[in-house]
């Protein structure tokens, strides 16, 4: 998941839009949405030219992906980072 201009690439966003399907990957309940993709592990390989992990500038990148994956029920997440790539 590369970071482009403080967010994910359009191709990844399009994939997210196709995966987030009510009744398939999540459902609405009286208590709110419930993810249907639990019991899965995701390894997120995150790349960025700068150092954004844990910073406000990372909100549209790793934080966004964590929120989406949690929304569909995936909470077992490992992040592998290659950040600071533009530093030389």
RABELZI-V304536 format. One record per pair of residues at least 6 apart in sequence whose C-alpha atoms are under 7 Angstrom apart, sorted by the first residue. I is the first residue (numbers start at 0). J is the second residue. Records with the same first field share a line. If there is no record, write none. Layout:
I: J / J
This chain:
0: 7 / 44 / 45 / 46
1: 7 / 8 / 45 / 46 / 47
2: 8 / 46 / 47 / 60
5: 56 / 57 / 59 / 60
6: 59 / 60
7: 60
18: 24
24: 34 / 35 / 36 / 71
25: 32 / 33 / 34 / 35 / 71
26: 32 / 33 / 34
27: 33
33: 72
34: 70 / 71 / 72
35: 71 / 72
36: 71 / 72 / 73
37: 72 / 73
39: 73 / 75
40: 75 / 76
41: 75 / 76 / 77
42: 76 / 77 / 78
43: 77 / 78 / 79
44: 78 / 79 / 80
45: 78 / 79 / 80 / 81
46: 80 / 81 / 82
47: 81 / 82 / 83 / 84
48: 82 / 83 / 84 / 85
49: 82 / 83 / 84 / 85
50: 82 / 83
51: 57
68: 74
